[in-house]
Amino acid sequence: MAGIITSALPTTAQADSSPGLPLHSFGRMVVANGHIFISGGSQADTVLVTDLDGRTVTTLSNEPGADGLVASPDGNTVYAALSGSAAVAAISTVSLKETARYATPGVNPAYLAWTGGKLWFSYSSTSTTGSWPGIGSMDPSVSPAAVALKQTQESWSTPPDLAATPGKPGLLAAAELGSGWAGVYDVSTSPATTVVNADVPSVSSTSSLALTPDGADLILGSQLFRTGDLAPDGSYPVQSYARAVAVAPDGTVATGMDASLPSENTVSVFAPGGSVLLNAYNYTAPVTEVIPTVPPSGLAWAPDGHRLFAVTENDNNGYVTLNLHVLLDPEVAPSRLALTPSSARVMPAQTVTLTGTLTSTAPIAAGTVVHVTRTGTSRTSTTPTPLPDVAIGSDGSFTIADATTAEDAYTYTVSYGGDAGHRTATATAQVMVARPASNMQLTYPATSNRGAPLTVTGQLGNAPYPAGKVVRLTKSDQASQGTQLGTVAVNPDGSFSFTDTPQIGGSVTYIADYAGDPGHEPSGSLAFVDVSRLATTLSVTTDARTYASGAMSTITVHLGSTFNGRTVRLDAVPAIGRTVTWTATADAHGNVVEHFRLGSNTAFNASYAGDYRYAPATASMDVGVLATVLEAQAGYTGSKRYGHTLYRVYRAGSLPLMAATVSPNRSGGCVVFRLQEYAQGAWRSLATTSCYPLDRSSSAAVVVNSRKSWAGHLFRLDAVFRGDGAYATTAGAWQYFITSG
């Protein structure tokens, strides 16, 4: 893999699902037999099992220090290194239960790999042995399982991580996590043969390792080294430090980042045999959390290579949350189609030309075809019309040429069906096949006098115009609709004008229509002119201004001079009740007389719609309807008449009382009480109260604080309903009284 070339980054892709994991620590992950097995690490005692969508299926407990995981070649068993119990557990991928536990006496296994027909494990010593960490092997096919320690000659300061590949049986790679020390071994011999071991100077700290499918290269983080001599052999263009790496069966490489910025890719996927970046995935976190990172060995491929599983962790002040991201078809490169018309508008019979490009993060072979369709609007057919396929050039470019004579708004769609290495893509572009718009605009006076000539000028756009073209004119007014005025010639620059002398007043509408020509679309416009009319008079009178409730009123509407219209409308709008409308023709004296029985205050509104020469007019008249105010005195000791007037007699210093009731019920309204004394030959005002509110029964009462000095004096008292929107102000009858000594 020498000479890997850095490529440009593709658009960030999105994960298909991201379920949370019921774990707070992570060890390793392996995919086998339709399930994902996830260990909790050396400080945990569980192995979580999910389906391929990340949904929890079961949790295996009593797996002390479960850390390293590896699947058997047939996928029926997953082995878990139990660093907390000096053993390796065998878990059935069918029953999802532990089926065996193999002791590793004196050592605690850490990480696992399967190659050369054996299970290989790195280990640390138990507290009783005090031996150095190393690499051992186990053959679980025999009983008891054959366990051998110290299968390599190197001394390790910590248990190294292990990597193997089915494509190179017997090849085992090891590297210490957190340092640059690595080794490659041929374990097909017994004891194992050291191919190479070295402190790789360009790797400051190793977090993960993997072998390419052919075993030619060892991947440490994002860098490659030849397995024969650990010489550098290229790198992957990642934005930050790669903590995890996983290789698909076809050689597609995924790296997981220790990102420091939200803009950095969390997971990057590279094409086999090179550094072409196929897809990139970016994950964010709430503002209270750090940026999610992929822990060491936090990536795993499904055996068919069509799913990639990525674990991300968030450490928020010591509280760790884990998510499992399920990425579908990450080995398939995204494709992008672009389509641009040479012009958004073309004339009928002209060729529509569109240029486009088909690009991808993985090269697409020249000659690959894209499919083309054309879809019109309701003017033609909304069913897509297939056009000939178009082949792309070596740079991904292509050209579409389509000749159509039908005027319409068209949508051109290009589609790429994709292949095993490229996703599908579509693109659209809109083209209007039409003559240039003529865009008529009219200039005209807003008002004009009846009988006076007025001129309307017009302008058509996108000149020049051929000779002999005309604009057709139509007029509508009160007298007629759609009167043809003939035509007016269009000048080469698109201008035209016409003059008319309206004889009918009011709103006049002129319609100008251009039928179009081979070089211009039709267009039209309207001119609205208010033609003046003479003023006439209109009045409304009644036979009174106020009426008793139930009285019949006489309303007279008088219309002045008109030309050809003498119809008036009269509306009686009572405060309470429905509106009554009359329409009548004024008599020879210009009058319309109507009658209306009044039940509440009423507005009489008259209107004249106008005619050919006289403008509309309106007039109104408001009349009031009196309520009934009934009064009664109380507390008097007798009665006495003076002339024809009855006086109630009260003792001087007593409290005369008078109650008033308003009908119909005006609860919420109010009455004012007035007190007068007869003095010096006339009634003179003594007091006027504030407005007393009427209770629910529409009543109110007042008490007079009489004085002994009033003895022998004559008084009178009444109540006045102040009126409201429904009834006019109404005074009750005077009530008379006298005080005695």
C-alpha positions in Angstrom: 0.0 0.0 0.0 2.9 2.3 -0.5 2.3 5.8 -1.8 -1.3 6.4 -0.5 -2.6 9.8 -1.8 -4.6 12.1 0.4 -8.0 12.9 -1.1 -10.6 15.7 -0.4 -13.1 15.1 2.4 -16.7 14.3 1.3 -19.8 15.8 2.8 -20.5 14.7 6.3 -22.9 11.7 6.3 -25.4 10.8 9.0 -25.9 7.7 11.1 -29.0 5.6 10.5 -29.6 5.2 14.3 -27.9 6.0 17.5 -29.4 4.1 20.5 -28.0 4.7 23.9 -26.2 1.8 25.7 -27.0 0.7 29.3 -23.3 0.8 30.1 -21.0 3.3 31.7 -17.7 1.8 30.7 -16.6 0.2 27.4 -14.1 -2.6 26.7 -14.4 -4.2 23.3 -17.0 -5.0 20.6 -17.4 -7.8 18.2 -20.2 -8.7 15.7 -21.2 -12.4 15.2 -24.2 -14.4 14.0 -26.6 -11.4 13.8 -25.7 -9.9 17.2 -23.3 -7.3 18.7 -21.4 -8.3 21.8 -20.1 -5.4 23.9 -17.9 -5.9 27.0 -17.8 -3.4 29.9 -14.0 -3.5 30.4 -11.7 -4.7 33.1 -13.7 -2.9 35.9 -17.0 -4.4 34.8 -18.5 -7.9 35.0 -21.0 -7.9 32.1 -21.2 -8.6 28.4 -24.1 -6.7 26.7 -25.8 -8.4 23.6 -27.8 -6.3 21.1 -29.3 -6.9 17.7 -27.9 -5.3 14.6 -30.0 -2.2 15.2 -28.5 -1.7 18.6 -31.5 -2.8 20.6 -30.6 -4.7 23.8 -31.3 -8.5 23.6 -29.7 -9.7 26.8 -27.0 -9.0 29.3 -24.6 -11.7 30.5 -23.6 -11.2 34.1 -20.9 -12.8 36.2 -18.2 -12.1 33.6 -15.6 -10.5 35.9 -13.4 -8.0 34.1 -14.8 -9.0 30.7 -12.6 -7.0 28.3 -11.1 -8.4 25.1 -13.6 -10.1 22.7 -13.1 -12.2 19.5 -15.4 -14.4 17.4 -14.5 -17.9 16.3 -14.0 -18.4 12.5 -17.4 -20.0 12.1 -19.1 -17.2 14.1 -20.8 -19.6 16.5 -18.8 -18.6 19.6 -17.6 -15.4 21.1 -14.6 -15.6 23.5 -14.3 -13.0 26.3 -11.1 -12.4 28.2 -12.0 -12.3 31.9 -9.2 -10.3 33.5 -10.9 -10.5 36.9 -11.0 -14.3 37.1 -7.9 -15.6 35.2 -10.1 -17.3 32.6 -11.6 -17.0 29.1 -15.3 -17.4 28.7 -17.0 -19.0 25.6 -20.4 -17.5 24.8 -22.7 -19.2 22.3 -23.9 -16.8 19.6 -27.0 -19.0 19.2 -28.2 -19.4 22.8 -26.5 -16.2 24.0 -25.3 -17.9 27.1 -21.8 -18.8 28.5 -21.1 -22.4 27.5 -17.6 -22.9 28.8 -14.9 -21.2 30.9 -11.2 -21.9 30.3 -8.8 -21.2 33.1 -5.5 -19.4 32.4 -3.7 -20.3 35.6 -1.5 -17.6 37.1 -2.4 -14.9 34.5 -5.3 -12.6 33.8 -6.1 -12.4 30.0 -6.7 -9.0 28.5 -7.0 -9.0 24.7 -7.8 -11.7 22.2 -7.2 -12.7 18.6 -7.9 -15.9 16.5 -5.4 -17.1 14.0 -3.6 -20.2 13.0 -6.3 -22.4 14.5 -5.8 -21.1 18.0 -7.1 -18.5 20.3 -4.3 -16.0 21.3 -4.5 -13.8 24.3 -2.3 -11.2 26.0 -2.1 -11.2 29.7 -0.8 -9.7 32.9 0.3 -11.8 35.8 -1.8 -12.5 38.9 -0.5 -11.2 42.2 0.8 -14.7 43.1 3.1 -15.2 40.1 4.8 -11.9 39.6 5.8 -12.7 36.0 5.9 -10.2 33.2 3.0 -9.6 30.9 3.1 -11.7 27.7 1.2 -13.4 24.9 -0.3 -16.9 25.3 -2.4 -19.3 23.2 -5.2 -21.7 23.8 -6.8 -24.5 21.7 -10.4 -24.8 22.9 -11.0 -27.6 20.4 -9.3 -30.1 22.7 -10.4 -31.1 26.2 -9.0 -29.9 28.4 -8.1 -26.8 26.4 -4.4 -26.6 25.8 -3.1 -23.4 27.3 0.4 -22.1 26.7 2.0 -19.0 28.1 4.9 -16.8 26.9 4.6 -17.7 23.2 6.8 -14.7 22.2 10.2 -13.9 23.4 9.6 -10.2 23.9 9.0 -8.7 27.3 6.0 -6.4 27.5 5.4 -3.7 30.1 1.6 -4.0 29.7 -0.6 -6.7 28.0 -0.5 -5.8 24.3 -3.5 -5.4 22.1 -3.7 -8.1 19.4 -4.8 -8.2 15.8 -5.1 -11.0 13.2 -6.8 -11.4 9.8 -8.4 -14.4 8.1 -6.6 -13.5 4.9 -3.2 -14.3 6.4 -3.6 -17.3 8.8 -0.8 -17.6 11.3 0.1 -13.9 11.3 -0.4 -12.1 14.7 0.3 -8.5 15.4 0.7 -6.9 18.8 1.1 -3.4 20.2 1.2 -1.9 23.6 -1.6 0.6 24.2 -0.3 4.0 25.1 3.2 3.5 23.5 4.8 3.0 20.1 6.1 -0.6 20.8 4.8 -3.2 18.3 5.6 -6.6 17.1 4.6 -9.0 14.2 4.7 -12.8 14.7 4.4 -16.0 12.6 2.4 -18.2 15.0 2.0 -21.0 12.5 5.2 -22.4 14.0 5.6 -23.5 17.6 7.0 -21.6 19.3 6.0 -18.5 17.4 8.6 -16.8 15.2 9.2 -13.1 15.6 8.9 -11.4 12.2 9.7 -7.9 13.6 9.4 -5.9 16.7 10.3 -2.3 17.2 9.5 1.0 18.8 7.7 2.7 15.9 9.0 6.3 16.2 6.2 8.0 14.3 3.5 6.6 16.6 3.7 8.4 20.0 0.8 6.5 21.6 -1.1 3.5 20.1 -4.8 3.3 21.0 -5.9 0.6 18.5 -4.5 -1.6 15.8 -5.7 -3.7 12.9 -4.3 -5.7 10.0 -5.2 -5.2 6.3 -7.1 -8.3 4.9 -3.9 -9.4 3.0 -1.8 -9.0 6.1 0.6 -6.7 4.2 0.2 -3.8 6.5 -0.3 -3.1 10.2 -2.5 -0.1 10.9 -1.7 1.8 14.1 -4.2 4.6 14.6 -4.2 6.3 11.3 -0.8 5.2 10.1 0.3 2.1 8.1 3.4 0.0 8.5 4.6 -3.0 6.5 4.3 -6.2 8.6 7.6 -7.4 7.2 9.7 -4.7 8.8 7.3 -2.1 10.4 8.5 0.5 7.9 6.0 3.3 7.2 3.6 2.5 4.3 1.2 5.5 4.2 -1.5 7.1 6.3 -5.1 8.0 6.4 -6.0 11.8 6.3 -7.8 12.2 9.6 -8.4 15.6 11.3 -7.3 14.5 14.8 -5.9 11.5 16.7 -7.4 8.2 15.7 -8.3 6.1 18.8 -10.0 3.3 17.0 -9.5 1.5 13.7 -11.5 -1.4 12.0 -11.0 -3.1 8.7 -13.9 -4.6 6.7 -13.5 -8.0 4.9 -13.0 -6.1 1.5 -10.3 -3.8 3.0 -12.5 -0.8 3.7 -11.0 1.0 6.7 -12.8 2.9 9.4 -11.2 5.2 11.9 -12.7 6.7 15.1 -11.5 10.0 16.3 -10.5 11.6 19.6 -12.1 14.9 18.3 -11.4 18.2 19.9 -13.6 20.4 17.8 -17.3 20.0 16.8 -16.4 20.4 13.2 -14.1 17.3 13.2 -15.3 14.0 11.9 -16.0 11.4 14.5 -15.8 8.4 12.2 -14.1 8.4 8.8 -14.4 5.5 6.2 -11.7 5.0 3.5 -11.8 3.0 0.3 -9.8 -0.3 0.2 -6.2 0.0 -0.9 -6.0 3.8 -0.7 -6.9 6.9 1.3 -10.0 7.9 -0.6 -12.5 9.1 2.0 -15.8 7.5 1.2 -18.0 8.7 4.1 -17.6 10.8 7.2 -19.8 11.0 10.2 -19.9 13.8 12.8 -21.6 13.6 16.2 -22.3 16.5 18.5 -23.2 16.7 22.2 -25.3 18.9 24.4 -23.5 22.0 25.5 -23.0 20.6 29.0 -21.0 17.6 27.7 -17.7 17.3 26.0 -17.5 16.4 22.3 -18.2 12.6 21.8 -15.2 10.5 21.1 -14.7 6.9 19.9 -12.9 4.9 22.6 -10.1 2.4 21.6 -11.5 -0.5 19.7 -14.9 1.3 19.5 -15.5 0.3 15.9 -16.6 -3.0 14.4 -17.8 -4.2 11.0 -20.6 -6.6 10.3 -19.2 -9.7 8.6 -20.8 -8.8 5.3 -19.2 -5.3 5.4 -22.6 -3.5 4.9 -22.8 -2.2 8.4 -20.4 -0.4 10.6 -20.9 0.0 14.4 -19.4 2.8 16.3 -19.4 3.4 20.0 -19.0 7.0 21.2 -18.6 8.1 24.8 -19.3 11.3 26.6 -17.5 12.0 29.8 -19.3 14.8 31.7 -17.4 15.4 34.9 -16.9 11.7 35.4 -20.3 10.5 34.3 -19.9 8.5 31.2 -22.6 7.9 28.7 -22.2 5.5 25.7 -24.1 5.5 22.4 -24.0 2.9 19.6 -24.2 4.3 16.1 -25.4 1.9 13.4 -24.1 3.1 10.0 -25.6 1.5 6.9 -23.6 0.8 3.8 -20.7 3.0 4.9 -18.5 1.4 2.3 -20.7 2.8 -0.5 -19.5 6.2 -1.6 -21.9 9.1 -1.8 -22.7 10.3 -5.3 -23.6 13.9 -6.3 -25.3 15.0 -9.5 -25.4 18.6 -10.6 -27.4 19.9 -13.5 -27.4 23.5 -14.9 -29.3 24.7 -18.0 -27.5 27.0 -20.4 -30.5 29.3 -20.2 -33.5 29.3 -18.0 -35.8 30.3 -20.9 -35.6 29.4 -24.6 -37.7 30.0 -27.6 -39.9 27.2 -29.1 -38.0 25.1 -31.6 -34.7 26.1 -30.0 -32.5 23.4 -28.4 -32.5 23.1 -24.7 -29.0 22.6 -23.5 -28.1 21.4 -20.0 -24.7 20.5 -18.6 -24.0 18.4 -15.5 -21.5 16.5 -13.5 -21.6 13.2 -11.7 -19.0 13.1 -8.9 -18.3 10.8 -6.0 -15.7 10.4 -3.3 -14.8 7.1 -5.1 -13.9 7.4 -8.9 -16.7 6.7 -11.3 -15.7 5.2 -14.6 -16.0 7.3 -17.8 -18.9 6.1 -19.9 -21.2 5.5 -16.9 -24.6 6.6 -18.0 -27.2 8.8 -16.3 -30.9 8.6 -17.1 -32.8 11.7 -18.3 -36.5 12.6 -18.2 -38.5 15.7 -19.1 -41.7 16.6 -17.3 -44.1 19.3 -18.3 -46.8 21.1 -16.4 -50.6 21.0 -17.0 -50.0 22.8 -20.4 -48.7 19.5 -21.8 -48.3 16.3 -19.9 -47.3 15.8 -16.3 -46.1 12.2 -17.1 -42.2 12.1 -17.3 -41.0 11.6 -20.9 -37.8 9.5 -21.0 -35.0 11.0 -23.0 -31.8 9.2 -24.3 -29.3 8.2 -21.6 -26.2 10.3 -21.5 -22.6 9.0 -20.8 -20.3 10.9 -18.5 -16.8 11.9 -19.5 -13.6 11.1 -17.6 -14.1 14.2 -15.4 -17.7 13.2 -14.7 -19.2 15.9 -17.0 -22.1 15.4 -19.5 -24.3 17.4 -21.8 -28.0 17.1 -22.6 -29.5 18.5 -25.8 -33.3 18.4 -26.2 -35.4 20.1 -28.9 -39.0 20.8 -28.1 -41.5 23.1 -29.8 -44.3 23.0 -27.2 -44.4 25.9 -24.9 -44.3 24.9 -21.3 -42.4 24.9 -18.0 -40.3 21.8 -18.0 -38.4 20.0 -15.3 -35.4 17.9 -16.5 -34.4 15.2 -14.1 -31.1 13.2 -14.3 -30.7 10.1 -12.1 -27.8 7.8 -11.4 -28.7 4.3 -10.3 -25.5 3.7 -8.4 -23.6 0.4 -8.1 -21.9 -1.7 -5.4 -19.5 1.2 -4.6 -21.6 4.3 -5.3 -24.9 5.5 -3.9 -27.7 6.7 -6.2 -28.1 10.4 -7.0 -30.6 12.7 -8.7 -30.7 16.3 -9.8 -33.2 18.5 -11.5 -33.3 21.8 -13.4 -36.2 23.9 -14.7 -36.4 25.4 -18.1 -39.2 27.6 -19.6 -39.8 27.0 -23.3 -41.7 30.0 -24.3 -41.7 33.2 -26.3 -40.5 36.3 -24.5 -43.1 37.9 -22.4 -44.7 41.0 -23.9 -45.5 42.4 -20.4 -48.1 45.1 -21.3 -48.2 48.2 -19.1 -50.8 51.0 -19.4 -50.6 54.6 -18.3 -53.8 56.5 -17.8 -55.5 59.3 -15.7 -57.1 58.2 -12.5 -60.0 60.6 -13.0 -61.6 62.4 -15.9 -64.6 64.6 -16.7 -67.6 63.1 -18.4 -67.8 64.1 -22.0 -64.1 65.1 -22.1 -61.5 63.1 -24.1 -59.0 61.0 -22.1 -55.9 59.2 -23.5 -54.5 55.8 -22.5 -50.9 55.0 -23.5 -49.4 51.5 -23.5 -46.0 49.8 -23.7 -45.2 46.2 -24.6 -41.9 44.8 -23.4 -39.1 43.0 -25.3 -39.3 45.1 -28.5 -39.0 45.2 -31.4 -42.5 44.2 -32.7 -43.3 43.3 -36.3 -45.4 45.6 -38.4 -49.1 45.2 -38.6 -49.6 44.1 -35.0 -52.5 45.6 -33.0 -53.9 45.8 -29.5 -57.7 45.1 -29.2 -59.6 47.5 -27.0 -62.8 46.9 -24.8 -64.7 49.3 -22.5 -67.0 48.5 -19.6 -69.1 51.2 -17.7 -72.5 51.4 -16.0 -74.3 51.4 -19.3 -72.7 48.3 -20.9 -70.1 45.6 -20.4 -67.5 44.6 -22.9 -68.1 47.3 -25.6 -65.7 46.8 -28.4 -63.7 49.9 -29.2 -61.7 48.4 -32.1 -58.0 48.1 -32.4 -54.9 50.3 -32.2 -51.6 49.7 -34.0 -48.5 48.7 -32.1 -45.3 50.7 -33.0 -42.0 48.8 -33.6 -40.8 49.9 -30.1 -43.9 48.3 -28.6 -45.7 51.6 -27.8 -49.4 52.4 -28.6 -52.1 54.8 -27.4 -55.8 55.5 -27.8 -58.3 58.3 -26.9 -61.9 57.9 -25.8 -64.6 60.4 -24.7 -66.8 58.7 -22.0 -70.4 59.7 -21.9 -71.2 57.6 -18.9 -70.0 58.7 -15.5 -68.6 56.5 -12.7 -66.0 53.7 -12.9 -65.0 53.0 -16.5 -62.7 50.1 -17.3 -60.6 49.8 -20.4 -59.2 46.4 -21.4 -56.2 46.2 -23.8 -55.3 42.7 -25.2 -52.3 41.8 -27.3 -52.7 38.4 -29.0 -49.0 37.7 -29.3 -46.8 36.9 -32.3 -44.1 34.3 -33.1 -41.6 36.3 -31.0 -43.8 37.3 -28.1 -46.3 35.8 -25.7 -49.8 37.3 -25.4 -50.4 39.9 -22.7 -53.1 42.3 -21.5 -53.7 45.0 -19.0 -56.6 47.1 -17.5 -57.1 50.8 -17.0 -59.5 52.1 -14.3 -60.7 55.7 -14.7 -63.2 57.4 -12.4 -65.3 59.6 -14.6 -66.9 62.5 -12.8 -70.7 62.9 -12.3 -72.9 65.7 -11.1 -74.0 65.9 -7.4 -77.6 65.5 -6.4 -79.3 66.1 -3.1 -80.8 63.4 -0.8 -82.5 64.0 2.6 -84.4 62.1 5.2 -87.0 63.7 7.5 -89.5 62.3 10.0 -92.7 63.6 11.5 -91.0 63.8 14.9 -87.6 63.5 16.6 -88.9 61.4 19.5 -91.7 59.0 19.8 -93.5 56.9 22.4 -92.7 53.2 22.3 -95.0 51.5 19.7 -95.7 54.8 17.8 -95.9 54.8 14.0 -93.4 57.1 12.4 -93.6 58.7 8.9 -90.3 58.9 7.0 -89.9 61.1 3.9 -86.9 60.7 1.6 -86.4 63.5 -0.9 -84.2 63.0 -4.0 -83.0 65.9 -6.1 -82.2 66.1 -9.8 -81.1 62.9 -11.6 -80.6 61.7 -15.2 -81.9 58.2 -15.7 -82.2 56.8 -12.2 -84.8 57.6 -9.5 -84.6 54.6 -7.2 -83.7 55.1 -3.6 -83.2 52.7 -0.7 -84.3 53.3 2.8 -83.1 51.2 5.8 -84.7 51.4 9.2 -82.1 50.2 11.7 -83.6 49.9 15.2 -81.3 49.6 18.3 -83.3 46.5 19.2 -84.7 44.3 16.5 -84.1 43.6 12.8 -83.4 46.0 10.0 -86.2 46.7 7.6 -85.4 47.8 4.0 -87.5 49.6 1.4 -86.6 50.2 -2.3 -88.8 52.6 -4.1 -88.9 55.1 -7.0 -89.2 58.8 -6.1 -92.4 60.4 -7.2 -92.9 63.4 -9.3 -91.9 65.6 -6.4 -88.8 63.6 -5.6 -90.3 62.0 -2.5 -90.5 58.5 -1.1 -92.7 58.1 2.0 -92.6 55.1 4.3 -94.0 54.2 7.7 -92.3 52.3 10.5 -93.6 51.3 14.0 -90.9 52.3 16.6 -89.9 50.0 19.4 -86.5 51.5 20.2 -84.2 54.2 19.0 -83.9 53.9 15.2 -81.6 55.2 12.5 -83.1 55.8 9.1 -80.5 55.6 6.3 -81.2 56.5 2.7 -79.0 55.9 -0.3 -79.1 56.6 -4.0 -76.9 54.5 -6.2 -76.4 57.1 -8.8 -76.9 57.0 -12.6 -75.1 57.8 -15.8 -74.6 61.4 -14.9 -75.3 61.8 -11.2 -73.1 60.5 -8.4 -74.4 58.4 -5.5 -75.6 60.1 -2.4 -76.5 59.1 1.2 -78.5 60.7 4.0 -79.6 59.6 7.5 -81.8 60.6 10.3 -81.9 59.3 13.9 -85.0 59.3 16.1 -85.5 58.5 19.7 -88.1 56.4 21.4 -89.1 57.3 25.0 -89.2 54.7 27.7 -92.0 54.7 30.4 -91.1 56.1 33.8 -93.5 55.2 36.5 -93.2 56.9 39.9 -94.7 56.4 43.4 -94.4 58.2 46.7 -94.3 56.5 50.1 -94.3 57.6 53.8 -96.9 60.4 53.5 -99.7 60.9 56.1 -102.4 62.2 53.9 -103.3 64.0 50.6 -104.5 67.5 49.8 -105.5 69.3 46.5 -104.5 72.7 45.5 -106.5 73.5 42.5 -106.3 70.4 40.3 -103.0 69.2 41.7 -102.8 66.4 44.3 -100.2 66.9 47.0 -99.1 64.2 49.4 -98.7 65.5 53.0 -95.6 64.7 55.0 -94.7 65.8 58.5 -91.9 68.4 58.5 -88.6 66.7 59.2 -89.7 63.3 57.9 -88.1 61.4 55.0 -90.3 61.5 52.0 -89.5 58.6 49.6 -90.1 58.2 45.9 -89.5 55.1 43.8 -89.2 55.1 40.0 -89.5 52.1 37.6 -88.4 52.3 33.9 -90.1 50.2 31.3 -89.1 48.3 29.4 -86.5 46.9 31.8 -83.3 48.9 31.5 -81.4 47.3 34.3 -77.9 48.7 34.3 -79.1 52.1 33.2 -79.8 55.0 35.7 -82.2 57.8 36.6 -81.7 61.3 38.0 -84.1 62.7 40.6 -85.0 66.4 40.5 -86.4 68.3 43.5 -88.1 71.7 43.1 -89.9 74.2 45.5 -92.6 76.6 44.6 -91.4 80.1 45.6 -92.1 83.7 44.5 -94.7 82.5 42.0 -92.6 79.8 40.2 -91.1 76.4 40.5 -87.4 76.7 41.4 -84.8 73.9 41.5 -83.6 72.8 44.9 -81.4 69.7 44.1 -80.5 67.2 41.3 -79.1 63.9 42.3 -76.4 61.9 40.6 -77.6 59.1 38.3 -79.0 56.3 40.5 -78.4 52.9 38.9 -81.4 50.8 38.1 -81.6 47.4 39.8 -82.6 44.1 38.3 -86.3 45.1 38.3 -85.3 48.4 36.5 -86.1 50.4 39.6 -84.4 53.1 41.8 -85.6 55.2 44.8 -84.6 58.4 46.5 -85.2 59.7 50.1 -85.7 63.5 50.7 -84.1 64.8 53.8 -86.9 67.3 54.7 -86.5 70.1 57.3 -89.0 71.4 59.8 -88.6 74.9 58.3 -90.2 73.5 55.1 -93.6 73.3 56.9 -96.3 74.7 54.7 -94.0 74.8 51.6 -95.0 73.2 48.2 -92.5 70.8 46.6 -92.4 68.5 43.6 -90.1 65.6 42.6 -89.6 63.6 39.4 -87.3 61.0 37.9 -85.5 61.3 34.6 -84.2 58.2 32.7 -80.9 59.3 31.2 -81.4 57.2 28.1 -79.0 54.6 26.5 -78.4 53.3 23.0 -81.8 51.8 22.8 -84.1 54.5 24.3 -84.0 58.3 24.6 -83.9 60.4 27.7 -87.4 60.2 29.3 -88.8 62.3 32.3 -91.5 60.9 34.5 -94.5 62.9 35.7 -94.0 65.4 38.6 -95.0 64.1 42.0 -96.2 66.9 44.4 -95.9 67.0 48.2 -96.2 69.5 51.1 -94.9 69.3 54.7 -96.9 70.2 57.8 -95.8 71.5 61.1 
